[in-house]
Amino acid sequence: MSTYLLEIGTEELPADLAKSVISQLELNVNNDLNSAQIKYSEIRVTTTPRRISLLIEGIAPFSEDKIEERKGPPVSQAFHEGKPTKAAIGFAKRFDLLPDVLEIRETPKGSFVFAKLIEKGRPVVSLLSEYLPNWISQIKGRRFMRWGKGEFRFSRPIRWIVSLLDSEILPFTISGCDPEIEIGNISRPHRLHGSVFHINNAKTYEDQLQGAGVIVDRQRRLLFINDLVANQEINNKFFPDLSDQLLNELTDLVESPLLIHGSFDESFLDLPPEVLSTVMKVHQRYIPLYKVNVDFDPLSLDSRNILFPSFLCISNGLSSAKQSIILGNEKVLKARFSDASFFIKSDLLISSSSRIETLQDVTFAEGLGSLYDRVNRIKWLTELLSTKFKFTQEDIDKSVKVAHFSKHDLVSNMVDEFPELQGIIGSKYLLHEGEPIDICLGVLEHYKPKGVADSLPSNNLGNAVSLAERFELLFSIFAKGERPTGSSDPYALRRAANGILLILWKKDWKLNINQVIKDSLIYWNKLFPSMSIDISVLTCELTEFFRQRIISLLEDKEVEFDIIQAIAGDTTSTSKILDDPTDVDFRASLLMDMRTNNTLKLLQAVVTRASKLASKSSISNDQIDPLNFVDKSLFEKDCEIQMFNVLEQLKPLAINIDRIKYKLLADGLASSADILSNFFDGEESVMVMTDDINLRNNRINLLSILRNQSLIIADFSKLR
């Protein structure tokens, strides 16, 4: 078996392309090889900043023979007295076969003749030559480009291609490149290791590149960088802030990782730690060094007790140039820190209140006014929500103040230069001006949560404003007429709705989203009369949007699909689930627990059976009192009395439902499953659909009440 190597050599690739390229190329190669029935043992795709490499190990020299069968005429028509008829001869001729190679098979419809067609396997060399241009052209990504006068597009200009089957060059053609790319065995080493060298054999590829200063395997490079950082001699003094995101980015920026340790002037520690770390991590891809055993204060105005005046850097250079690299990086960092220091000083010459007025000059979105207008809408929603949450008047006023200051730093010099610091730098400016810590924390954290795994704002002020900001975005963009479509969601509306639900669920706050939508759209209609908002239509769209977000978040929590459908799968139940979304999360957990402890299945069987018969009743789904619809004088058997008694006992639990009652109602239904089952299958069970119409209706009404009480928990008919 052979090894095939494809190396696509390019100008420096964007760091964010690597993972996408690996998955795309692996998928396309795997699909084509399997489709052509080419045997292989392993496909490996890896990347460096200058190359995309594909290795196919254990590839067979030929594709496997393809065997197909064709069914012909019945034996009775194909042969007469043991000799082929015209039917058999014609059938065989159609496939260039002789009649005597036809096979006779028994089928459910009798004996038929079959023709076996064998397409001989093709040489892998010719098949790969056909596939390779497509494998390269099918790689997609953002901002692909043309170069020279050619029409071919790729992430960066392709400068060389190595194509080897073991030691033999396997040629192919990529049209539309300028200049034309020569396919061969000539590769490029690390930029500081010389110009070109020959790959002797696909099997020796990685070893040869290692000798040329390139760790070509991406995972090896990642682990090597991680070990370099983790094994620092002085790591007992500091904590290197190497996140997974930064580690992956560094892996895709270097071919030969070299760890350097640089420093900066201690005077820059007067800047907030987020400023220093943002410059180092985001803008320069350096690794900040935090002091160990330090309680990090998110509102800290300086870094003296938090950071060391030094950093780690992963360079793509050689050790001989280490000192020059250190000096160069320190010089760049000094300039960036000096810029940040200047921006902060200039920002502090202007009060936060003055910046709020400047928001009037910044458009939020077409038709939706300025950022100043948006802040006023967030303030209105903050007061509405904090009132619904029954905050004290002091906390309502504080929440509105947080909303008032929430966006002031968007027009600061610091956020203009470092957008990642929005909210963060604004809270520190407020603290510098003497605002209370809880107000500053609310401004700092109102952008949270940014995802399912993110923490919530640490105080209620921040949570209220976080909710208000997300509601404002949804109402404004929906009123404007824009919606997320497919993967396109430019305003991150899905994330906004997710954030609302996550806050409510994690804080265990009850909020009637239906009422918030209703109140807000009336207000929005007054704010934007020219939009001619159709409140009823927009309400339906928003409620369905929230329902879909609830389903998505429950899936993320690994709630089983049928349980999700039983609670939130029916659009007719949307109004109910948005009356209290936290209630939905609780019921989903309750049903998952019941399934785990095996109390759900028996109850489900009884309730589902009852629901089918209850569909013949005229009783509405909100009726839960058996006394109003069931005549006990018509009972003929004990099982009817027992079921009635169960429903009577459960009735108080189904009224003004809350968390405790949900559990008690579920436990009551589950513990009564045998009694309810006896109604259908016990020794003295009843015939529900009896000819006596009065008895029939009375029994159906009894089952309807059972269905309605169970519907308070979920639609059991949708459980598998």
C-alpha positions in Angstrom: 0.0 0.0 0.0 1.1 3.5 -0.8 1.0 7.0 0.8 -0.2 10.0 -1.1 0.9 13.5 -0.3 -0.7 16.8 -1.4 0.9 20.0 -0.1 -0.7 23.3 -1.2 1.9 26.0 -0.5 0.5 29.6 -0.1 1.2 33.0 1.1 0.4 33.3 4.9 -3.1 32.0 5.5 -5.5 33.6 7.9 -5.4 31.9 11.3 -9.1 31.4 11.4 -9.1 29.3 8.2 -7.2 26.3 9.6 -10.0 24.3 11.3 -12.5 24.9 8.5 -10.0 23.7 5.9 -9.2 20.6 7.8 -12.9 19.6 8.1 -13.7 20.5 4.5 -10.9 18.6 2.9 -11.3 15.6 5.1 -15.0 15.4 4.2 -14.5 15.8 0.4 -11.6 13.4 0.2 -13.4 10.8 2.3 -16.6 11.1 0.2 -14.8 10.7 -3.1 -12.5 7.8 -2.1 -15.5 5.9 -0.7 -17.6 6.6 -3.7 -14.9 5.3 -6.0 -14.3 2.3 -3.7 -10.7 3.1 -3.1 -9.4 1.5 0.0 -7.2 3.4 2.4 -6.2 3.2 6.0 -6.2 6.9 7.1 -6.8 10.4 5.9 -4.9 13.2 7.6 -5.2 16.9 6.9 -3.1 19.5 8.6 -2.1 23.1 8.2 0.6 25.6 8.9 0.5 29.4 8.1 2.1 28.6 4.7 0.7 25.2 3.7 -2.3 22.9 3.6 -1.2 19.2 3.7 -3.2 16.1 2.9 -1.8 12.6 3.6 -3.7 9.5 2.5 -2.1 6.5 4.2 -2.4 2.9 3.0 -4.0 3.8 -0.3 -4.6 0.9 -2.7 -3.2 1.0 -6.3 -6.6 0.3 -7.9 -10.2 1.0 -7.0 -12.2 -2.1 -6.3 -14.2 -3.7 -9.0 -17.8 -2.6 -9.1 -20.3 -5.4 -9.4 -23.9 -4.8 -10.4 -26.7 -7.1 -11.2 -29.5 -6.7 -13.7 -32.7 -8.7 -13.5 -33.8 -10.2 -16.8 -36.9 -12.1 -18.1 -38.4 -15.1 -16.3 -36.7 -18.5 -16.9 -39.8 -19.7 -18.7 -39.3 -17.0 -21.3 -35.5 -17.1 -21.4 -35.0 -20.8 -22.0 -36.8 -23.4 -24.0 -35.7 -27.0 -23.6 -32.5 -25.8 -22.0 -31.6 -23.5 -24.9 -31.6 -19.7 -24.7 -34.5 -18.0 -26.4 -34.4 -14.6 -28.3 -35.4 -13.0 -25.0 -32.3 -14.4 -23.2 -30.0 -13.6 -26.1 -31.3 -10.0 -26.4 -31.0 -9.5 -22.7 -27.4 -10.8 -22.6 -26.4 -8.8 -25.7 -27.6 -5.6 -24.1 -24.7 -5.9 -21.6 -22.1 -7.5 -24.0 -22.5 -10.9 -22.4 -23.0 -14.4 -23.8 -26.3 -16.1 -22.8 -24.5 -19.0 -21.1 -23.1 -16.7 -18.3 -26.6 -15.6 -17.3 -27.5 -16.9 -13.8 -30.8 -18.3 -12.7 -32.2 -17.0 -9.3 -35.3 -17.7 -7.3 -37.3 -14.6 -6.3 -40.6 -14.2 -4.5 -42.1 -13.9 -8.0 -40.5 -17.0 -9.4 -37.3 -17.9 -11.3 -35.6 -15.2 -13.3 -32.3 -14.8 -15.2 -29.8 -12.3 -13.9 -26.7 -10.7 -15.5 -23.7 -9.9 -13.4 -21.9 -6.8 -14.6 -18.3 -6.2 -13.5 -16.6 -2.8 -13.9 -12.9 -3.3 -13.4 -11.2 -1.0 -10.9 -9.3 1.9 -12.2 -5.8 3.0 -11.4 -5.7 5.2 -8.3 -3.2 7.5 -10.1 -5.8 8.5 -12.8 -8.6 8.8 -10.2 -6.6 11.1 -8.0 -5.6 13.3 -10.9 -9.3 13.8 -11.6 -10.3 14.5 -8.0 -7.4 16.7 -6.9 -8.4 19.9 -8.8 -11.8 19.7 -7.2 -10.5 19.0 -3.7 -8.6 22.2 -3.9 -11.3 24.3 -5.6 -14.0 23.1 -3.2 -12.1 24.6 -0.2 -14.2 27.6 0.8 -13.8 30.5 3.3 -14.4 34.2 3.7 -12.6 36.8 1.6 -11.2 34.4 -1.0 -9.1 36.2 -3.7 -7.8 36.1 -7.2 -4.2 37.0 -8.1 -2.3 37.9 -11.2 -4.6 37.7 -14.3 -6.1 34.3 -13.3 -9.7 33.6 -12.3 -9.0 30.9 -9.8 -9.9 31.9 -6.2 -8.2 30.8 -3.0 -7.7 32.2 0.5 -4.2 33.4 -0.4 -2.1 33.0 -3.6 -0.9 29.4 -4.2 2.8 29.4 -4.8 3.7 25.7 -5.1 2.0 22.3 -5.0 3.6 19.0 -4.0 1.8 15.9 -5.3 3.5 12.6 -4.6 2.4 9.0 -4.6 5.2 7.5 -2.5 8.2 8.9 -4.4 6.5 9.4 -7.8 5.1 12.8 -8.8 1.4 12.6 -9.6 0.6 15.4 -12.0 -2.7 17.3 -12.3 -3.8 20.7 -13.6 -5.4 23.6 -11.8 -6.7 26.0 -14.5 -7.1 29.7 -14.0 -3.9 30.4 -12.0 -1.5 33.1 -12.9 1.3 32.2 -13.0 0.6 28.5 -13.8 1.4 26.3 -10.8 4.0 23.6 -11.4 3.1 20.3 -9.7 6.1 18.5 -8.4 8.1 17.5 -5.3 9.6 20.9 -4.5 8.5 22.4 -1.2 9.5 25.4 0.9 11.1 25.2 4.4 10.6 27.7 7.2 11.2 31.2 5.8 14.5 31.5 7.7 15.7 28.1 6.6 16.4 28.7 3.0 14.5 28.7 -0.3 13.4 25.3 -1.6 14.0 21.6 -1.1 12.8 18.3 -2.5 10.4 16.0 -0.8 11.9 12.5 -1.4 8.9 10.4 -0.5 5.4 11.1 0.9 6.3 8.8 3.8 9.2 11.0 4.8 7.3 14.3 4.4 6.8 15.2 8.0 10.4 14.3 9.0 11.8 16.3 6.2 9.8 19.3 7.1 10.9 18.9 10.7 14.4 19.1 9.5 13.5 22.2 7.5 12.2 24.0 10.6 8.5 23.3 10.2 6.3 21.3 12.6 3.7 20.5 10.0 1.3 18.5 12.2 -1.1 21.1 13.7 -2.0 19.1 16.8 1.7 18.5 17.6 2.4 22.2 17.2 -0.5 23.1 19.5 0.7 20.7 22.2 4.2 21.9 21.8 3.2 25.5 22.4 1.0 24.6 25.3 4.0 22.7 26.9 6.3 25.6 26.2 4.0 28.0 28.2 3.2 25.5 31.0 6.8 24.5 31.7 8.2 28.0 32.3 10.8 28.0 35.0 9.1 30.7 36.9 5.5 29.5 36.5 5.1 29.3 40.3 5.2 33.1 40.4 2.6 33.8 37.7 -0.3 32.4 35.8 0.0 32.6 32.0 -3.4 33.6 30.6 -3.4 31.2 27.6 -7.0 30.7 26.6 -8.0 27.9 24.1 -8.9 30.6 21.6 -5.4 32.2 21.9 -3.7 28.8 21.8 -5.5 27.9 18.6 -4.7 31.2 17.0 -1.0 31.0 17.9 -0.9 27.5 16.5 -2.1 28.8 13.2 0.3 31.7 13.1 3.7 29.9 13.4 5.4 26.9 11.8 8.3 26.7 14.3 7.2 27.9 17.7 9.7 29.8 19.7 8.8 31.1 23.2 10.1 34.5 24.2 9.8 36.3 27.5 9.4 40.1 27.2 8.8 42.9 29.6 7.3 46.4 29.6 7.7 49.5 31.8 6.0 49.2 35.2 4.4 52.6 34.7 1.9 51.0 32.4 0.6 49.0 35.3 -1.3 52.2 36.1 -3.7 51.1 33.3 -6.6 48.8 34.0 -5.8 45.1 33.6 -8.4 44.6 30.9 -6.7 47.3 28.8 -3.3 45.7 29.1 -4.6 42.1 28.5 -6.8 43.2 25.5 -3.8 44.9 23.9 -1.6 41.8 24.6 -4.0 39.0 23.8 -6.3 40.4 21.1 -4.1 42.9 19.3 -0.6 41.4 19.7 -1.4 37.7 20.5 0.9 37.9 23.5 0.2 35.9 26.7 -0.3 38.1 29.8 1.2 37.0 33.1 -1.1 37.3 36.1 0.0 37.1 39.7 -1.0 33.9 41.5 -3.4 33.8 44.4 -4.8 37.3 43.7 -8.6 38.1 43.9 -9.4 39.8 40.7 -11.5 42.9 41.1 -13.4 43.5 37.8 -13.6 47.2 38.7 -9.9 47.6 39.4 -8.5 50.9 38.0 -4.9 49.7 37.8 -3.0 46.4 37.4 -0.3 46.7 40.0 -1.6 43.9 42.2 -2.8 41.8 39.3 -0.3 41.7 36.4 3.4 41.3 36.1 5.1 43.9 33.8 6.0 41.1 31.4 4.6 38.8 28.8 5.1 35.6 26.8 5.1 35.5 23.1 5.2 32.7 20.6 7.4 33.7 17.7 7.8 32.1 14.3 11.5 33.1 14.3 14.7 31.2 15.0 16.5 31.1 18.4 19.5 32.9 16.9 17.3 36.0 16.4 15.6 35.7 19.8 17.0 38.9 21.3 16.0 41.0 18.2 12.5 39.5 18.3 12.1 40.4 22.0 13.2 44.0 21.4 10.9 44.3 18.5 7.9 43.0 20.3 8.6 45.1 23.4 8.8 48.2 21.1 5.5 47.4 19.5 3.8 46.8 22.9 5.1 50.0 24.3 3.6 52.0 21.4 0.2 50.2 21.9 0.2 50.8 25.7 1.2 54.5 25.1 -1.8 54.9 22.8 -4.1 53.3 25.3 -2.8 55.6 28.1 -3.3 58.6 25.9 -6.9 57.6 25.0 -7.8 57.1 28.7 -6.4 60.4 29.7 -8.3 62.2 26.9 -11.5 60.3 27.8 -11.2 61.3 31.5 -11.3 65.0 30.4 -15.0 64.4 29.5 -17.6 63.3 32.0 -19.7 60.2 31.3 -22.8 62.4 31.3 -21.4 64.5 28.5 -20.7 61.4 26.5 -24.4 60.3 26.8 -25.4 63.5 25.0 -22.8 62.7 22.2 -24.8 59.5 21.6 -27.3 61.6 19.8 -24.8 62.0 17.0 -24.4 58.2 16.4 -27.1 56.3 14.4 -28.2 53.0 15.9 -29.8 51.6 12.8 -31.7 53.0 9.9 -35.2 54.1 11.0 -34.5 53.5 14.7 -32.9 56.8 15.6 -29.6 57.3 17.5 -27.9 55.5 20.2 -29.2 58.1 22.6 -32.8 57.1 21.5 -31.9 53.5 22.0 -30.7 54.2 25.6 -34.0 55.9 26.3 -35.9 52.8 25.1 -33.6 50.6 27.3 -34.3 52.8 30.3 -38.1 52.5 29.7 -37.9 48.8 29.5 -35.6 48.6 32.5 -38.2 50.4 34.6 -41.0 48.2 33.3 -39.0 45.0 34.0 -37.7 46.0 37.4 -41.2 46.9 38.5 -42.5 43.5 37.3 -39.7 41.9 39.4 -40.9 43.9 42.4 -37.6 45.6 43.0 -37.6 48.2 45.7 -38.0 51.8 44.5 -34.3 52.4 45.3 -33.2 49.4 43.1 -35.6 50.5 40.3 -34.0 53.9 40.3 -30.5 52.4 40.3 -31.4 50.0 37.5 -32.6 52.9 35.4 -29.4 54.7 36.2 -27.4 51.7 35.0 -29.4 51.8 31.8 -28.7 55.5 31.5 -24.9 55.0 31.6 -24.9 51.6 29.8 -23.7 52.8 26.4 -21.8 56.0 27.2 -18.4 54.5 26.5 -19.4 53.7 22.9 -18.3 57.2 22.0 -15.1 57.1 24.0 -11.7 57.1 22.4 -10.8 53.8 24.1 -13.8 51.8 22.7 -13.2 53.4 19.3 -9.7 52.0 19.3 -10.5 48.8 21.4 -14.1 47.8 20.8 -13.6 44.7 23.0 -13.6 47.0 26.1 -17.2 48.3 25.7 -18.9 48.2 29.1 -15.6 47.4 30.8 -14.0 50.8 30.3 -17.3 52.6 30.8 -17.7 51.1 34.3 -14.2 52.2 35.3 -14.7 55.7 34.1 -17.9 55.8 36.2 -16.0 54.5 39.3 -13.3 57.1 38.7 -16.1 59.7 38.8 -17.3 58.4 42.1 -20.4 56.4 41.1 -21.4 53.6 43.5 -19.9 50.2 42.9 -23.2 48.5 42.2 -24.0 51.0 39.5 -20.5 50.4 38.0 -20.9 46.7 38.2 -24.2 46.9 36.4 -22.7 48.8 33.5 -19.7 46.4 33.4 -21.8 43.3 33.3 -25.0 44.2 31.4 -23.6 42.6 28.2 -23.7 39.2 30.0 -24.4 36.4 29.3 -22.7 36.2 25.9 -23.5 32.5 25.6 -24.9 29.4 27.4 -21.7 28.9 29.3 -21.2 32.5 30.3 -22.0 33.8 33.8 -24.8 36.2 34.6 -24.4 39.8 35.9 -23.5 39.6 39.5 -26.3 41.9 40.8 -29.9 42.4 40.0 -29.3 45.9 38.4 -27.1 44.4 35.7 -29.6 41.5 35.1 -32.5 43.9 34.7 -30.6 46.1 32.2 -29.3 43.0 30.4 -32.8 41.9 29.9 -34.0 45.3 28.8 -31.2 45.7 26.3 -32.0 42.4 24.7 -35.7 43.1 24.6 -35.1 46.5 23.1 -33.0 45.0 20.3 -35.6 42.4 19.5 -38.5 44.8 19.5 -36.7 47.4 17.4 -35.3 45.1 14.7 -38.5 43.1 14.4 -40.5 46.4 14.2 -38.1 47.5 11.5 -39.1 44.4 9.5 -35.8 42.4 9.7 -35.6 38.8 10.8 -32.9 36.2 11.1 -32.8 33.9 8.1 -31.0 30.6 8.0 -27.5 31.2 9.3 -27.8 35.0 8.7 -28.4 36.9 11.9 -26.6 40.2 11.6 -28.1 41.7 14.8 -27.6 38.5 16.8 -31.3 38.4 17.6 -31.1 34.7 18.5 -28.4 35.3 21.0 -30.4 38.2 22.4 -33.5 35.9 23.0 -31.3 33.2 24.4 -29.8 35.7 26.8 -33.2 36.7 28.1 -34.2 33.1 28.7 -30.9 32.2 30.3 -31.2 35.0 32.8 -34.8 34.1 33.7 -33.9 30.4 34.1 -30.7 30.9 36.1 -32.2 33.6 38.3 -35.4 31.7 38.6 -37.4 34.9 37.8 -41.0 34.7 36.7 -41.7 37.0 33.8 -44.8 37.1 31.6 -43.1 37.7 28.2 -46.4 37.8 26.5 -47.3 40.9 28.6 -43.9 42.5 28.1 -44.3 42.1 24.3 -47.8 43.6 24.5 -46.9 46.5 26.6 -43.7 47.2 24.6 -45.2 47.1 21.2 -47.9 49.6 22.2 -45.1 51.9 23.3 -43.0 51.2 20.2 -46.1 52.0 18.0 -46.2 55.4 19.6 -42.4 55.9 19.2 -42.4 54.9 15.5 -45.8 55.9 14.0 -44.3 55.9 10.5 -43.6 52.2 10.7 -47.3 51.3 10.9 -46.6 48.4 13.3 -49.2 45.7 13.1 -49.1 44.7 16.8 -51.0 41.5 16.4 -48.8 40.2 13.6 -45.6 41.3 15.3 -46.8 39.7 18.6 -47.3 36.3 16.8 -43.8 36.5 15.2 -42.1 37.4 18.5 -43.8 34.7 20.5 -43.0 32.1 17.9 -39.4 33.3 17.8 -39.2 32.9 21.6 -40.8 29.4 21.4 -38.1 28.3 19.0 -35.4 29.7 21.3 -36.8 27.8 24.2 -36.7 24.6 22.2 -33.1 25.3 21.1 -31.9 25.9 24.7 -33.7 22.8 26.0 -31.9 20.8 23.3 -28.6 22.3 24.4 -29.4 21.1 27.9 -29.9 17.6 26.5 -33.6 17.4 27.2 -35.0 14.6 25.1 -36.8 15.7 22.0 -40.2 14.1 22.8 -40.2 15.9 26.2 -39.5 19.2 24.5 -42.4 18.5 22.1 -44.7 17.6 25.0 -44.0 21.0 26.7 -43.2 23.5 23.9 -43.7 21.7 20.6 -47.2 22.9 19.9 -47.6 26.4 18.5 -51.0 26.5 20.2 -49.2 26.3 23.6 -46.9 29.2 22.8 -48.9 31.7 24.8 -48.8 29.5 27.9 -45.1 28.8 27.8 -44.3 32.5 27.5 -46.5 33.4 30.4 -43.6 32.0 32.5 -40.6 30.6 30.6 -38.9 29.5 33.8 -41.9 27.2 34.4 -41.1 25.5 31.1 -37.5 24.8 32.2 -38.7 23.4 35.5 -41.3 21.1 33.8 -38.7 19.8 31.3 -36.4 18.9 34.2 -39.3 17.3 36.1 -40.2 15.0 33.2 -36.6 14.1 32.6 -36.4 13.1 36.3 -39.6 11.0 36.0 -38.2 9.2 33.0 -35.0 8.5 34.9 -36.8 7.0 37.9 -39.2 5.1 35.6 -42.4 6.8 36.9 -43.2 8.4 33.5 -43.9 5.4 31.3 -46.9 3.9 33.1 -48.5 7.3 33.7 -47.9 8.2 30.1 -49.7 5.0 28.8 -52.8 5.8 30.9 -53.0 9.5 30.1 -52.4 9.0 26.4 -55.2 6.4 26.2 -57.5 8.8 28.1 -56.6 11.7 25.8 -57.6 9.8 22.7 -61.1 9.1 24.1 -61.3 12.6 25.6 -61.0 14.1 22.1 -64.6 13.1 21.7 -65.6 15.4 24.6 -66.8 19.0 24.3 -65.1 19.9 27.6 -62.4 22.6 27.0 -58.8 21.9 28.1 -58.8 24.3 31.0 -61.5 22.5 33.0 -60.0 20.5 35.8 -62.9 20.1 38.3 -64.7 16.7 37.9 -67.7 17.9 40.0 -68.7 20.3 37.2 -68.9 17.7 34.5 -69.2 14.2 36.0 -72.4 12.7 37.5 -71.4 10.3 40.2 -74.9 8.8 40.2 -74.1 7.2 36.8 -71.1 5.3 38.1 -71.5 1.5 37.8 -68.2 0.2 39.0 -65.6 0.9 41.7 -63.0 1.9 39.2 -65.1 4.9 38.2 -65.4 6.0 41.8 -61.7 5.5 42.4 -60.7 7.5 39.3 -63.1 10.3 40.4 -61.6 10.4 43.9 -58.1 10.6 42.4 -59.1 13.6 40.3 -60.8 15.2 43.2 -57.7 14.9 45.3 -55.5 16.3 42.6 -57.7 19.2 41.8 -56.3 21.6 44.4 -52.8 20.9 43.1 -53.9 21.9 39.6 -55.2 25.3 40.7 -52.8 28.2 41.0 -50.0 25.9 40.0 -46.4 26.5 41.3 -43.2 24.5 41.6 -44.2 22.5 44.7 -47.6 21.8 43.2 -46.1 20.6 39.9 -44.1 18.0 41.7 -47.0 17.0 43.9 -49.3 16.8 40.9 -46.8 14.7 38.9 -46.2 12.4 41.9 -50.0 12.1 42.5 -50.7 11.1 38.9 -47.8 8.7 38.9 -48.7 7.1 42.3 -52.3 6.7 41.0 -51.3 5.1 37.7 -52.5 1.7 38.8 -56.0 3.1 39.8 -56.2 4.9 36.5 -55.1 1.9 34.6 -57.8 -0.3 36.2 -60.4 2.0 34.6 -59.4 0.4 31.3 -57.9 -2.9 32.1 -58.8 -4.0 35.6 -61.0 -7.0 36.5 -63.9 -4.6 36.7 -62.9 -2.2 34.0 -65.6 -0.3 32.1 -66.5 0.0 28.5 -66.1 3.7 27.8 -67.8 3.7 24.4 -71.0 2.0 25.6 -74.2 2.2 23.7 -75.8 4.1 26.6 -75.1 7.7 25.6 -75.4 9.1 29.2 -72.9 6.6 30.6 -70.6 7.1 27.6 -70.5 10.9 27.9 -70.0 10.6 31.7 -67.0 8.4 31.3 -65.6 10.5 28.5 -65.9 13.6 30.7 -64.1 11.8 33.5 -61.2 11.0 31.1 -61.3 14.6 29.9 -60.7 15.9 33.4 -57.8 13.5 33.7 -56.3 14.7 30.4 -56.7 18.3 31.4 -55.0 17.8 34.8 -52.1 16.1 33.1 -51.9 18.8 30.4 -50.9 21.2 33.1 -47.6 19.3 33.2 -47.2 18.4 29.6 -49.0 16.9 26.5 -48.4 13.3 27.4 -49.6 12.2 23.9 -46.4 13.5 22.4 -44.1 11.4 24.6 -42.6 8.4 22.9 
